[in-house]
Amino acid sequence: MTQPKRKKDERAELVKLFRTVLPGDFVKVLESGIQSIIDAELTARLGAEPYQRVESRTNYRNGYRERKEPLSTGLGPISVSIPKLRSGNFYPSILEQYQRVDRALISIVSEAYFAGVSTRKMNKLFVDLGLENIDRSFVSRCATQIDKEVEIWKNRQLDSRYAYIWLDAIYTKIRTEGRVNSTAVLIAIGLREDGHRDVLGLHLGNRESYYNWKGFLQSLKARGLERSELWVSDEHDGLIKSIEECFPGQLRQRCIVHWML
């Protein structure tokens, strides 16, 4: 597969990938991340966490209200809950300035899939929102919450059978161990019998190879995948061999897009 030209922003391709291929399921991870940031800002404003007794506090939480309109994000619309106070009003900074930080937050969630959330990047996001004085422990908690949601998504149980599964790789640039390297992101997208498209998983490898593809397919089997009525892929020898070994006797077809190139 031809590798794209390098770009100045090493995160650009990864963000583009998540915006392009991930359906609604992954939006829930972004939704949880935004909600964590909202709750952290309120905690900083009140000077106390939920149910924490602090003598100096002058206000208290009073439940939530749903935002009237879904928040439009680069990964799709999401619903957020806005905390209410016993006295006065609270409107989260991230909702006031979301269009400006949309790309940054999606980038953080995207990178969490492969390398975990950096507290430094999370703190920069708060600074971009004008919240320079957020305690580092709150910043760390938000980063940890996003990591937790991503891990749940990565390891969720798959359906045992899909009508079709498409396999492909996209090359992008990812910073690992202090260096920016061109990396193959292996992707599996399944079409369920009810017509719902589902990204089954992504796998990071330094290149497309038989061993990387086999390890990826074995991880899908471990999460419950047993059969696809038709596998669709390019003619990469290592990929074909991996399908035959991990899912023997199942039909495979060359992707028409690759055939036309």
C-alpha positions as CSV (number, residue, x, y, z in Angstrom):
1,M,0.0,0.0,0.0
2,T,1.4,3.4,-1.0
3,Q,2.3,5.6,2.0
4,P,1.0,9.2,2.1
5,K,3.4,12.1,2.2
6,R,4.4,13.2,5.6
7,K,2.6,16.2,7.1
8,K,3.7,18.7,9.6
9,D,1.1,17.7,12.2
10,E,1.8,14.0,13.0
11,R,-1.6,13.7,14.7
12,A,-3.6,14.9,11.6
13,E,-3.9,11.6,9.9
14,L,-4.9,9.7,13.0
15,V,-7.6,12.3,13.8
16,K,-8.8,12.0,10.2
17,L,-8.9,8.3,10.5
18,F,-11.1,8.3,13.6
19,R,-13.4,10.9,12.0
20,T,-13.7,8.8,8.9
21,V,-14.1,5.2,9.9
22,L,-15.5,5.1,13.4
23,P,-19.3,4.9,13.8
24,G,-21.5,5.9,16.6
25,D,-20.2,3.5,19.2
26,F,-17.0,5.3,19.6
27,V,-18.8,8.7,20.0
28,K,-19.7,7.4,23.5
29,V,-16.1,7.6,24.5
30,L,-15.9,11.2,23.4
31,E,-19.2,11.9,25.2
32,S,-17.8,10.5,28.4
33,G,-14.6,12.5,28.1
34,I,-16.5,15.8,27.7
35,Q,-18.8,14.9,30.7
36,S,-15.7,14.3,32.8
37,I,-14.3,17.7,31.8
38,I,-17.6,19.4,32.7
39,D,-17.7,17.7,36.1
40,A,-14.0,18.6,36.8
41,E,-14.7,22.2,36.1
42,L,-17.6,22.3,38.5
43,T,-15.6,20.6,41.2
44,A,-12.9,23.3,40.7
45,R,-15.5,26.0,41.0
46,L,-17.1,24.6,44.1
47,G,-13.8,23.6,45.7
48,A,-15.2,20.2,46.5
49,E,-16.0,16.9,44.9
50,P,-19.5,15.3,45.0
51,Y,-20.5,14.5,48.6
52,Q,-17.2,16.0,50.0
53,R,-17.6,18.0,53.1
54,V,-15.6,21.3,52.9
55,E,-16.3,24.1,55.4
56,S,-15.4,26.8,53.0
57,R,-17.9,25.8,50.3
58,T,-20.8,28.2,49.6
59,N,-22.8,26.2,47.0
60,Y,-23.8,22.7,46.2
61,R,-24.7,20.5,43.2
62,N,-28.4,20.0,42.5
63,G,-28.6,17.3,39.8
64,Y,-28.4,17.7,36.0
65,R,-30.3,19.0,33.1
66,E,-30.0,17.7,29.5
67,R,-28.6,20.2,26.9
68,K,-31.5,21.0,24.6
69,E,-29.6,20.5,21.4
70,P,-27.0,17.7,20.9
71,L,-23.4,18.9,20.8
72,S,-22.1,18.7,17.2
73,T,-18.6,17.1,17.2
74,G,-16.2,15.9,14.6
75,L,-17.3,12.3,15.3
76,G,-21.0,13.1,15.3
77,P,-23.6,14.6,17.6
78,I,-23.5,13.7,21.3
79,S,-25.7,14.4,24.4
80,V,-24.3,16.1,27.4
81,S,-25.7,16.8,30.9
82,I,-25.2,20.2,32.5
83,P,-24.9,20.2,36.3
84,K,-27.3,22.4,38.2
85,L,-26.5,24.3,41.4
86,R,-28.7,25.1,44.4
87,S,-27.8,28.8,44.0
88,G,-27.0,30.5,40.7
89,N,-26.2,29.0,37.3
90,F,-23.3,27.0,35.8
91,Y,-22.5,26.7,32.1
92,P,-19.4,24.7,31.2
93,S,-16.5,26.5,29.4
94,I,-16.1,23.6,27.1
95,L,-19.6,24.0,25.7
96,E,-19.0,27.8,25.2
97,Q,-15.8,27.2,23.2
98,Y,-16.2,23.7,21.9
99,Q,-15.7,24.4,18.2
100,R,-12.3,25.7,19.1
101,V,-11.2,22.6,21.0
102,D,-13.1,20.0,19.0
103,R,-10.0,18.8,17.1
104,A,-7.8,18.8,20.2
105,L,-10.2,16.7,22.2
106,I,-10.8,14.2,19.4
107,S,-7.0,14.0,19.0
108,I,-6.7,13.1,22.7
109,V,-9.4,10.4,22.5
110,S,-7.9,9.0,19.3
111,E,-4.4,8.7,20.7
112,A,-5.8,7.2,23.8
113,Y,-6.7,4.1,21.7
114,F,-3.0,3.4,21.1
115,A,-0.9,5.1,23.8
116,G,-3.0,6.4,26.6
117,V,-3.9,9.9,27.4
118,S,-1.0,12.3,28.3
119,T,-1.7,14.4,31.4
120,R,0.3,17.2,29.7
121,K,-2.0,17.2,26.6
122,M,-5.1,17.0,28.9
123,N,-3.8,20.0,30.9
124,K,-3.2,22.0,27.6
125,L,-6.9,21.3,26.7
126,F,-8.0,22.9,30.0
127,V,-5.7,25.9,29.4
128,D,-7.2,26.3,25.9
129,L,-10.6,26.5,27.7
130,G,-9.3,29.2,29.9
131,L,-9.1,27.0,33.0
132,E,-5.4,27.4,33.8
133,N,-5.9,26.9,37.5
134,I,-7.5,23.4,37.4
135,D,-5.7,21.2,39.9
136,R,-3.5,18.6,38.3
137,S,-5.2,15.8,40.2
138,F,-8.5,16.7,38.4
139,V,-6.6,16.8,35.0
140,S,-5.2,13.4,35.8
141,R,-8.6,12.0,36.7
142,C,-10.1,13.2,33.4
143,A,-7.2,11.6,31.5
144,T,-7.7,8.3,33.4
145,Q,-11.5,8.4,32.7
146,I,-10.9,8.7,29.0
147,D,-8.3,5.9,29.1
148,K,-10.8,3.7,31.0
149,E,-13.6,4.3,28.5
150,V,-11.3,3.6,25.5
151,E,-10.1,0.3,27.1
152,I,-13.8,-0.8,27.6
153,W,-14.4,-0.1,23.9
154,K,-11.3,-1.9,22.8
155,N,-12.0,-5.0,24.7
156,R,-15.8,-5.2,24.3
157,Q,-17.3,-8.6,23.3
158,L,-18.0,-8.9,19.6
159,D,-20.8,-10.7,17.8
160,S,-19.9,-14.2,16.8
161,R,-21.0,-13.8,13.2
162,Y,-21.0,-10.9,10.7
163,A,-22.4,-10.7,7.2
164,Y,-19.2,-9.0,5.9
165,I,-15.9,-8.0,7.4
166,W,-13.6,-5.6,5.6
167,L,-9.9,-5.6,6.4
168,D,-7.5,-2.9,5.5
169,A,-4.5,-0.8,6.7
170,I,-4.0,2.9,6.8
171,Y,-0.5,4.4,7.2
172,T,-0.3,7.4,9.5
173,K,2.4,9.1,11.7
174,I,2.4,8.4,15.4
175,R,4.8,9.6,18.0
176,T,6.2,6.6,20.0
177,E,9.2,6.7,22.4
178,G,10.0,10.3,21.4
179,R,10.1,9.6,17.7
180,V,7.5,10.1,14.9
181,N,7.2,7.0,12.8
182,S,5.1,6.0,9.9
183,T,2.8,3.3,11.3
184,A,0.3,0.8,9.8
185,V,-3.1,1.0,11.5
186,L,-4.8,-2.3,10.8
187,I,-8.6,-2.0,10.7
188,A,-11.5,-4.5,10.8
189,I,-15.0,-3.2,10.0
190,G,-18.0,-5.6,10.2
191,L,-21.5,-5.4,8.8
192,R,-23.9,-7.1,11.2
193,E,-27.0,-9.0,9.9
194,D,-29.2,-6.1,11.1
195,G,-27.3,-3.8,8.7
196,H,-25.4,-2.0,11.5
197,R,-21.7,-1.2,10.6
198,D,-19.3,-1.8,13.5
199,V,-15.6,-1.1,13.8
200,L,-14.4,-4.4,15.4
201,G,-11.0,-3.1,16.2
202,L,-7.8,-1.4,15.2
203,H,-4.3,-2.6,15.7
204,L,-1.0,-0.7,15.6
205,G,1.9,-2.3,13.8
206,N,5.2,-0.9,12.4
207,R,4.1,-2.4,9.0
208,E,1.7,-4.7,7.4
209,S,3.0,-8.2,7.9
210,Y,1.7,-11.8,8.3
211,Y,2.5,-11.7,12.1
212,N,0.8,-8.3,12.7
213,W,-2.3,-9.4,10.8
214,K,-2.4,-12.8,12.5
215,G,-2.1,-11.2,15.9
216,F,-4.9,-8.8,15.1
217,L,-7.2,-11.5,13.9
218,Q,-6.5,-13.7,16.9
219,S,-7.4,-10.8,19.2
220,L,-10.8,-10.5,17.4
221,K,-11.3,-14.3,17.9
222,A,-10.5,-13.9,21.6
223,R,-13.3,-11.3,21.8
224,G,-15.9,-13.7,20.4
225,L,-15.7,-13.4,16.6
226,E,-16.2,-16.8,14.9
227,R,-17.3,-16.2,11.4
228,S,-17.8,-13.8,8.5
229,E,-19.9,-14.9,5.6
230,L,-17.5,-13.0,3.4
231,W,-14.1,-11.4,4.2
232,V,-13.1,-8.5,1.9
233,S,-9.5,-7.4,1.6
234,D,-6.7,-6.6,-0.7
235,E,-4.2,-9.2,-2.0
236,H,-1.6,-8.8,0.7
237,D,0.0,-12.3,1.1
238,G,0.3,-12.1,4.8
239,L,-3.3,-10.9,5.3
240,I,-4.7,-13.7,3.1
241,K,-2.6,-16.3,4.9
242,S,-3.8,-15.0,8.3
243,I,-7.4,-15.2,7.3
244,E,-7.0,-18.8,6.1
245,E,-5.3,-19.8,9.4
246,C,-7.5,-18.0,11.8
247,F,-10.8,-18.5,10.1
248,P,-10.3,-21.6,7.8
249,G,-12.9,-22.5,5.2
250,Q,-14.5,-19.0,5.1
251,L,-15.0,-17.1,1.8
252,R,-12.8,-14.1,0.9
253,Q,-13.1,-11.6,-1.9
254,R,-10.7,-9.0,-3.2
255,C,-11.9,-5.5,-2.5
256,I,-13.2,-3.9,-5.7
257,V,-11.5,-0.6,-4.8
258,H,-8.1,-2.3,-4.6
259,W,-8.8,-4.2,-7.8
260,M,-9.4,-0.9,-9.7
261,L,-6.2,0.7,-8.5
